[in-house]
C-alpha cells in the first residue's frame, strides 16, 4: 500500500492546500490512472493557480460516482474549473455531474462510455488485474507501456517509472475496473475535449474531440508541455472568468 503522503506534491510544487494569489483563478487538475500531480509539472498557466486533486484510497465496493463525491471535498471554489487527464478525465466528468463547474477540460481521455476502446473489455472477460500481482505485471510490460504512452525521452521515461513505483496497486486495480464498467452517457455543460491524434490508450478520441493535437500522444501534457500550456490558455479564454 502506498501512503497517500507519498503522492503529495513536494515543497517546490503547488499543493491542494496552498493559498493562491488573489488575482489568480484556481484550476483543479486530476491526474491519470497510475499517475499523480507530477505529469502536470511542466505546464505553465499564466494568471491561473493550479490545484492538484490528490488520489485517495478507494473504499471497498466504492462506485466511481461515490469516489467523485469524496474528491469534491478537496474543491473549495464555487463553480470550479476541472481539468482531467486520462482516467482523471472520467473522474472530472463524474465530479462535474455533482457540482456546477465553470468549465470542464478532458485531455487524452473519454467523455462517454462510447469512447472507451473495445480492448478494455479484455479486463472484464479476463480480469487479470484482480488475480495477478499488479506491480509485477506492470514491470513485465514496461516496454509496451512506454510505447503506449508515447515516451521516448529518457527523462520522461525515468519520471514515468518513478510514478509507477509510487502507485498504489489497490487504487490501480479499482480504477481499471471503473474504466471497464463505466456507463456514462451524459456530457457536462462547458466541456472541452483535447486529444492527441496518436493517442494509443484512447485511440479514437480524436474523432469527436474539440481540439486535436497532431502527432500528440497520450502523455502530451508531459512530452509537449509548452504546446499544451498554450492550448489550455486558449481554451480557458473561451469561457473567461473573473477571480
C-alpha positions in Angstrom: 0.0 0.0 0.0 1.3 3.5 -0.9 0.9 6.1 1.8 -1.2 9.0 0.5 1.5 11.3 1.8 3.9 9.9 -0.8 1.6 11.2 -3.5 1.6 14.8 -2.1 3.5 17.4 -4.2 6.8 18.4 -2.7 7.6 21.8 -1.3 8.5 23.2 -4.6 5.2 22.2 -6.2 1.7 23.6 -5.7 -0.3 21.6 -3.2 -4.0 21.5 -2.8 -3.9 23.4 0.4 -1.6 26.1 -0.8 -3.1 29.6 -0.8 -3.3 31.2 -4.3 -2.7 34.8 -5.1 -6.0 36.7 -5.0 -5.6 37.7 -8.6 -5.4 34.1 -9.9 -8.3 31.8 -10.6 -7.9 28.2 -9.3 -7.8 25.3 -11.8 -8.3 21.8 -10.4 -6.1 19.2 -12.1 -6.9 15.5 -11.8 -4.2 13.1 -13.0 -4.5 9.8 -14.8 -4.7 6.1 -13.9 -1.4 5.2 -12.2 -0.2 8.8 -12.3 -0.1 11.8 -10.0 0.5 15.5 -10.0 4.0 15.2 -11.5 2.6 14.6 -15.0 1.4 18.2 -14.9 4.6 19.8 -13.5 5.8 21.2 -16.8 2.6 23.1 -17.6 2.5 26.9 -17.3 -0.8 28.7 -17.0 -0.3 32.5 -16.5 -3.0 34.0 -14.4 -4.3 30.7 -13.1 -3.4 28.8 -9.9 -3.1 25.0 -10.4 -4.5 22.9 -7.5 -3.8 19.2 -7.8 -6.5 16.8 -6.6 -4.8 14.0 -4.7 -5.9 10.4 -5.2 -7.4 8.8 -2.1 -7.5 5.1 -1.4 -10.9 3.8 -2.7 -13.1 2.1 -0.2 -14.2 -1.5 -0.8 -17.1 -1.6 -3.4 -17.0 2.2 -3.8 -18.5 3.3 -7.1 -16.9 6.0 -9.3 -19.7 8.5 -8.5 -19.2 7.9 -4.8 -15.5 8.4 -5.2 -16.0 11.5 -7.2 -18.1 12.9 -4.4 -15.3 12.3 -2.0 -12.7 14.0 -4.2 -15.0 17.0 -4.4 -14.2 17.7 -0.8 -10.8 18.9 -2.0 -12.5 21.6 -4.1 -13.1 24.8 -2.3 -14.1 27.0 -5.2 -17.7 27.5 -6.3 -18.2 26.7 -10.0 -14.7 25.3 -10.3 -12.6 24.7 -13.5 -11.8 21.0 -13.7 -9.0 19.6 -15.9 -8.8 15.8 -16.1 -6.1 13.6 -17.8 -6.9 10.1 -18.9 -8.7 8.4 -16.0 -8.8 11.8 -14.4 -10.9 12.9 -17.4 -13.5 10.3 -16.5 -13.3 11.5 -12.9 -13.7 15.1 -14.0 -16.9 14.2 -15.8 -18.2 12.4 -12.7 -17.3 15.3 -10.5 -18.9 17.8 -12.9 -22.2 15.9 -12.6 -22.2 16.6 -8.9 -21.3 20.3 -9.0 -21.7 23.3 -11.2 -18.4 23.8 -12.9 -17.5 26.8 -14.9 -15.6 24.6 -17.3 -14.5 21.0 -17.7 -11.5 20.1 -19.9 -10.6 16.5 -20.5 -7.2 15.6 -22.0 -6.3 12.3 -23.6 -9.5 10.8 -22.2 -13.0 9.7 -22.8 -16.2 11.7 -22.2 -18.8 8.9 -22.5 -18.8 5.1 -22.4 -18.9 5.1 -26.2 -15.3 6.4 -26.3 -13.9 3.6 -24.1 -11.9 1.4 -26.5 -13.1 -2.2 -27.0 -9.8 -3.7 -25.8 -10.7 -2.6 -22.2 -13.3 -5.3 -22.4 -10.5 -7.8 -22.0 -10.3 -6.8 -18.4 -14.0 -7.6 -18.0 -13.8 -11.1 -19.6 -10.3 -11.9 -18.2 -9.8 -9.8 -15.1 -6.1 -10.3 -14.7 -5.9 -7.1 -12.7 -7.7 -8.9 -9.9 -5.5 -12.0 -9.7 -2.0 -11.1 -10.9 0.3 -9.1 -8.6 -0.2 -5.8 -10.5 3.3 -4.3 -9.9 4.9 -7.4 -11.3 2.6 -7.2 -14.3 3.5 -3.6 -14.9 7.2 -4.2 -14.9 6.7 -7.2 -17.2 5.1 -5.0 -19.8 7.1 -1.8 -19.1 8.5 -1.5 -22.6 5.0 -1.8 -24.0 3.7 0.9 -21.6 6.4 3.4 -22.7 5.2 2.7 -26.3 1.6 3.1 -25.5 2.2 6.3 -23.6 4.5 7.5 -26.5 7.5 8.1 -24.2 10.9 8.4 -25.9 12.9 10.9 -23.9 15.0 9.3 -21.1 13.9 11.9 -18.6 10.2 11.3 -19.4 10.7 7.5 -19.1 12.5 8.0 -15.7 9.7 10.1 -14.3 7.1 7.6 -15.6 8.9 4.7 -14.0 9.0 6.6 -10.6 5.3 7.3 -10.8 4.6 3.6 -11.4 6.8 2.8 -8.4 4.7 5.1 -6.2 1.3 3.9 -7.5 -0.9 2.1 -5.0 -1.8 -1.3 -6.6 -5.2 -1.3 -4.9 -6.1 2.0 -6.5 -4.8 0.8 -9.9 -7.0 -2.3 -9.8 -10.0 -0.3 -8.6 -9.5 2.4 -11.3 -9.2 -0.2 -14.1 -12.5 -1.8 -13.0 -14.2 1.6 -13.1 -13.0 2.3 -16.7 -14.2 -1.2 -17.8 -17.6 -0.7 -16.2 -18.1 3.0 -16.9 -21.6 3.6 -18.2 -21.7 7.4 -18.6 -23.7 8.9 -21.5 -24.0 12.4 -20.0 -21.8 15.2 -21.4 -21.4 18.1 -18.9 -22.0 21.6 -20.0 -19.0 23.8 -20.8 -16.9 20.7 -21.7 -13.8 20.9 -24.0 -12.1 17.7 -25.1 -8.4 17.9 -26.1 -7.0 14.8 -27.7 -3.8 13.7 -29.5 -4.0 12.2 -33.0 -1.6 9.5 -31.9 -3.1 8.6 -28.6 -2.7 4.8 -28.2 -4.6 4.4 -25.0 -7.8 6.1 -26.2 -7.1 5.7 -30.0 -10.4 7.1 -31.3 -11.0 10.1 -29.0 -9.7 12.5 -31.7 -12.7 11.7 -33.9 -15.0 13.7 -31.6 -12.5 15.9 -29.8 -13.0 19.7 -29.9 -9.2 20.2 -30.2 -6.9 17.6 -31.9 -3.2 17.8 -31.4 -1.3 16.4 -34.5 1.1 13.7 -33.6 0.1 14.1 -29.9 0.5 11.0 -27.7 -1.3 10.0 -24.5 1.1 11.9 -22.2 1.4 15.0 -24.3 0.9 17.2 -21.2 4.4 15.9 -20.2 6.1 15.4 -23.5 4.7 18.6 -25.2 4.0 20.7 -22.2 4.7 24.1 -23.9 2.2 23.4 -26.6 -0.4 22.0 -24.2 0.1 25.0 -21.9 -0.7 27.3 -24.8 -3.8 25.2 -25.8 -5.0 25.3 -22.3 -4.6 29.1 -22.0 -6.6 29.5 -25.3 -9.2 27.0 -24.1 -9.6 28.7 -20.7 -10.1 32.0 -22.5 -13.1 30.6 -24.4 -15.1 30.9 -21.2 -13.2 33.7 -19.2 -13.9 34.0 -15.5 -13.1 36.7 -13.0 -11.0 35.9 -9.9 
